[in-house]
């Protein structure tokens, strides 16, 4: 049975200022092999990130690998996927290196008679967190990570040229501050 898709057409234009909220941050960085080498440092990294983000009102943190790496096949079947609450913040770790796979998985959960809308797909992918307000990409500004497809539609993107293992909290804090200086168009363009 064919699925129908509805697309949101309304574009809301606002300016982010200190009174607006920053509820959801996504960070895309590292590869699965790099994450695997990071090993026992995971819990400390998540703790540091949530402590840094909490004063800004962030309630949701999503972590994604930047994309595939030549050594990812060496990573054992252990999965990085998890959902935990740290310092009152919902933290979700996604191990898919291809955002298209996550969208396909989300679409498989719909019945054949459902009309698949952007809101329904958002709910399936993000739950109550909604679209990320800010996506911090640990990598060069001339390349978007394959692990993110849907997340890039309405999010502000800040590039940080630092690796996952060497990431400093000051770089994340700078990315958050840059977010608050931006004029958000939520997918719209100036005419």
C-alpha beads as a LAMMPS data file, in Angstrom:
LAMMPS data file: protein, C-alpha beads

191 atoms
190 bonds

1 atom types
1 bond types

-500.0 500.0 xlo xhi
-500.0 500.0 ylo yhi
-500.0 500.0 zlo zhi

Masses

1 110.0

Atoms # bond

1 1 1 0.000 0.000 0.000
2 1 1 1.302 3.454 -0.885
3 1 1 2.004 5.932 1.888
4 1 1 1.089 9.555 1.543
5 1 1 3.238 12.350 2.847
6 1 1 2.137 15.757 4.062
7 1 1 4.679 18.571 4.246
8 1 1 4.561 21.533 6.589
9 1 1 4.395 24.686 4.455
10 1 1 4.175 27.433 7.021
11 1 1 7.504 29.133 7.716
12 1 1 7.784 30.893 11.037
13 1 1 10.405 33.613 11.304
14 1 1 11.704 34.618 14.707
15 1 1 14.825 36.057 16.207
16 1 1 16.567 34.124 18.941
17 1 1 17.311 36.318 21.919
18 1 1 18.182 35.721 25.535
19 1 1 14.497 35.295 26.403
20 1 1 13.994 32.442 23.925
21 1 1 14.651 28.873 24.902
22 1 1 17.192 26.348 23.783
23 1 1 15.549 23.035 24.616
24 1 1 17.257 20.471 22.409
25 1 1 20.898 20.238 21.342
26 1 1 22.282 17.558 19.032
27 1 1 26.002 16.894 18.708
28 1 1 27.381 14.944 15.739
29 1 1 30.966 13.902 16.198
30 1 1 33.329 10.994 15.950
31 1 1 32.901 7.631 14.302
32 1 1 31.779 4.356 15.861
33 1 1 35.408 3.206 16.038
34 1 1 36.359 6.478 17.755
35 1 1 33.423 6.087 20.150
36 1 1 34.539 2.532 20.888
37 1 1 38.061 3.738 21.757
38 1 1 36.515 6.396 24.002
39 1 1 35.239 3.504 26.123
40 1 1 34.835 4.260 29.811
41 1 1 34.966 8.034 29.274
42 1 1 31.377 8.058 27.971
43 1 1 29.693 8.592 31.303
44 1 1 32.059 11.430 32.250
45 1 1 31.541 13.134 28.849
46 1 1 27.753 12.969 29.178
47 1 1 27.981 14.287 32.748
48 1 1 30.164 17.235 31.638
49 1 1 27.909 18.101 28.704
50 1 1 24.725 18.061 30.780
51 1 1 26.328 20.196 33.510
52 1 1 27.402 22.725 30.876
53 1 1 24.026 22.839 29.115
54 1 1 21.659 22.841 32.096
55 1 1 22.095 26.563 32.942
56 1 1 20.952 27.390 29.377
57 1 1 17.665 25.546 29.949
58 1 1 18.530 22.605 27.693
59 1 1 16.271 19.635 28.460
60 1 1 17.300 17.236 25.677
61 1 1 20.710 16.202 24.348
62 1 1 21.115 13.888 21.349
63 1 1 24.488 12.442 20.367
64 1 1 25.230 11.064 16.894
65 1 1 28.395 9.819 15.235
66 1 1 29.642 12.176 12.531
67 1 1 29.479 9.420 10.002
68 1 1 31.023 6.159 8.915
69 1 1 34.712 5.495 9.273
70 1 1 36.890 2.927 7.524
71 1 1 37.450 1.147 10.868
72 1 1 33.795 1.030 11.966
73 1 1 33.508 -2.612 10.867
74 1 1 36.031 -3.479 13.609
75 1 1 33.657 -2.293 16.302
76 1 1 32.090 -5.267 18.014
77 1 1 28.345 -5.750 17.959
78 1 1 28.058 -3.716 21.146
79 1 1 25.631 -0.903 20.597
80 1 1 25.956 2.653 21.772
81 1 1 22.223 3.370 21.618
82 1 1 20.840 4.462 24.962
83 1 1 18.444 6.823 26.646
84 1 1 19.358 8.093 30.092
85 1 1 18.504 11.004 32.340
86 1 1 21.562 12.868 33.629
87 1 1 21.269 16.032 35.721
88 1 1 17.561 16.166 34.850
89 1 1 18.316 16.156 31.100
90 1 1 17.107 13.463 28.689
91 1 1 20.180 12.176 26.826
92 1 1 19.821 9.963 23.761
93 1 1 22.767 8.339 21.996
94 1 1 22.162 7.148 18.427
95 1 1 24.694 4.824 16.806
96 1 1 23.410 5.017 13.231
97 1 1 25.994 6.579 10.933
98 1 1 23.390 7.152 8.212
99 1 1 20.376 9.335 8.987
100 1 1 18.470 7.774 6.092
101 1 1 18.493 4.439 7.944
102 1 1 16.850 6.051 10.974
103 1 1 14.150 7.614 8.796
104 1 1 13.472 4.270 7.090
105 1 1 13.251 2.540 10.468
106 1 1 10.807 5.166 11.691
107 1 1 8.653 4.745 8.569
108 1 1 8.454 0.970 9.075
109 1 1 6.520 1.547 12.295
110 1 1 3.609 3.231 10.489
111 1 1 0.568 1.287 9.341
112 1 1 -0.211 1.154 5.635
113 1 1 -3.285 3.348 6.010
114 1 1 -1.642 6.170 7.954
115 1 1 -0.893 9.446 6.271
116 1 1 2.714 10.162 7.097
117 1 1 3.090 13.827 7.946
118 1 1 6.127 15.798 8.928
119 1 1 4.754 16.086 12.480
120 1 1 4.169 12.330 12.706
121 1 1 7.710 11.593 11.494
122 1 1 9.106 14.198 13.925
123 1 1 7.267 12.435 16.766
124 1 1 8.647 9.065 15.708
125 1 1 12.233 10.327 15.387
126 1 1 12.452 12.751 18.328
127 1 1 9.558 11.993 20.671
128 1 1 8.832 14.806 23.118
129 1 1 12.246 16.397 22.448
130 1 1 11.148 17.693 19.045
131 1 1 13.558 18.950 16.393
132 1 1 16.938 20.014 17.752
133 1 1 17.242 23.777 18.132
134 1 1 21.007 23.579 17.756
135 1 1 23.163 21.001 15.967
136 1 1 26.862 21.125 16.819
137 1 1 28.879 19.364 14.116
138 1 1 32.374 18.278 15.112
139 1 1 34.001 18.559 11.730
140 1 1 34.747 20.833 8.794
141 1 1 32.191 23.429 7.737
142 1 1 32.268 22.252 4.130
143 1 1 30.743 18.838 4.856
144 1 1 27.513 17.807 6.571
145 1 1 27.455 14.536 8.492
146 1 1 25.549 11.628 6.924
147 1 1 24.285 10.661 10.359
148 1 1 21.974 13.675 10.287
149 1 1 19.375 14.163 7.598
150 1 1 16.093 15.168 9.180
151 1 1 17.773 17.028 12.057
152 1 1 19.220 19.641 9.718
153 1 1 15.915 20.930 8.323
154 1 1 14.978 23.476 11.011
155 1 1 18.008 23.483 13.292
156 1 1 20.765 26.030 13.599
157 1 1 24.109 24.425 12.756
158 1 1 27.417 25.396 14.331
159 1 1 30.612 23.712 13.128
160 1 1 33.432 23.014 15.573
161 1 1 36.665 21.675 14.127
162 1 1 37.581 19.388 16.986
163 1 1 37.468 15.622 17.365
164 1 1 35.100 13.794 19.714
165 1 1 37.970 12.630 21.918
166 1 1 39.603 16.080 22.135
167 1 1 36.380 18.078 22.446
168 1 1 36.623 20.915 24.938
169 1 1 33.601 22.200 26.814
170 1 1 34.602 25.758 25.896
171 1 1 33.912 24.943 22.222
172 1 1 30.415 23.709 23.080
173 1 1 29.786 26.792 25.211
174 1 1 30.919 29.001 22.291
175 1 1 28.541 27.123 19.961
176 1 1 25.650 27.772 22.365
177 1 1 26.543 31.448 22.572
178 1 1 26.703 31.642 18.773
179 1 1 23.225 30.088 18.618
180 1 1 21.796 32.920 20.726
181 1 1 23.245 35.480 18.289
182 1 1 21.576 33.940 15.233
183 1 1 18.460 35.008 13.346
184 1 1 16.402 31.823 13.001
185 1 1 14.343 31.268 9.847
186 1 1 13.310 27.627 10.477
187 1 1 14.029 26.502 6.929
188 1 1 12.874 29.718 5.272
189 1 1 15.010 31.937 3.108
190 1 1 15.111 35.711 2.815
191 1 1 13.616 37.063 -0.381

Bonds

1 1 1 2
2 1 2 3
3 1 3 4
4 1 4 5
5 1 5 6
6 1 6 7
7 1 7 8
8 1 8 9
9 1 9 10
10 1 10 11
11 1 11 12
12 1 12 13
13 1 13 14
14 1 14 15
15 1 15 16
16 1 16 17
17 1 17 18
18 1 18 19
19 1 19 20
20 1 20 21
21 1 21 22
22 1 22 23
23 1 23 24
24 1 24 25
25 1 25 26
26 1 26 27
27 1 27 28
28 1 28 29
29 1 29 30
30 1 30 31
31 1 31 32
32 1 32 33
33 1 33 34
34 1 34 35
35 1 35 36
36 1 36 37
37 1 37 38
38 1 38 39
39 1 39 40
40 1 40 41
41 1 41 42
42 1 42 43
43 1 43 44
44 1 44 45
45 1 45 46
46 1 46 47
47 1 47 48
48 1 48 49
49 1 49 50
50 1 50 51
51 1 51 52
52 1 52 53
53 1 53 54
54 1 54 55
55 1 55 56
56 1 56 57
57 1 57 58
58 1 58 59
59 1 59 60
60 1 60 61
61 1 61 62
62 1 62 63
63 1 63 64
64 1 64 65
65 1 65 66
66 1 66 67
67 1 67 68
68 1 68 69
69 1 69 70
70 1 70 71
71 1 71 72
72 1 72 73
73 1 73 74
74 1 74 75
75 1 75 76
76 1 76 77
77 1 77 78
78 1 78 79
79 1 79 80
80 1 80 81
81 1 81 82
82 1 82 83
83 1 83 84
84 1 84 85
85 1 85 86
86 1 86 87
87 1 87 88
88 1 88 89
89 1 89 90
90 1 90 91
91 1 91 92
92 1 92 93
93 1 93 94
94 1 94 95
95 1 95 96
96 1 96 97
97 1 97 98
98 1 98 99
99 1 99 100
100 1 100 101
101 1 101 102
102 1 102 103
103 1 103 104
104 1 104 105
105 1 105 106
106 1 106 107
107 1 107 108
108 1 108 109
109 1 109 110
110 1 110 111
111 1 111 112
112 1 112 113
113 1 113 114
114 1 114 115
115 1 115 116
116 1 116 117
117 1 117 118
118 1 118 119
119 1 119 120
120 1 120 121
121 1 121 122
122 1 122 123
123 1 123 124
124 1 124 125
125 1 125 126
126 1 126 127
127 1 127 128
128 1 128 129
129 1 129 130
130 1 130 131
131 1 131 132
132 1 132 133
133 1 133 134
134 1 134 135
135 1 135 136
136 1 136 137
137 1 137 138
138 1 138 139
139 1 139 140
140 1 140 141
141 1 141 142
142 1 142 143
143 1 143 144
144 1 144 145
145 1 145 146
146 1 146 147
147 1 147 148
148 1 148 149
149 1 149 150
150 1 150 151
151 1 151 152
152 1 152 153
153 1 153 154
154 1 154 155
155 1 155 156
156 1 156 157
157 1 157 158
158 1 158 159
159 1 159 160
160 1 160 161
161 1 161 162
162 1 162 163
163 1 163 164
164 1 164 165
165 1 165 166
166 1 166 167
167 1 167 168
168 1 168 169
169 1 169 170
170 1 170 171
171 1 171 172
172 1 172 173
173 1 173 174
174 1 174 175
175 1 175 176
176 1 176 177
177 1 177 178
178 1 178 179
179 1 179 180
180 1 180 181
181 1 181 182
182 1 182 183
183 1 183 184
184 1 184 185
185 1 185 186
186 1 186 187
187 1 187 188
188 1 188 189
189 1 189 190
190 1 190 191
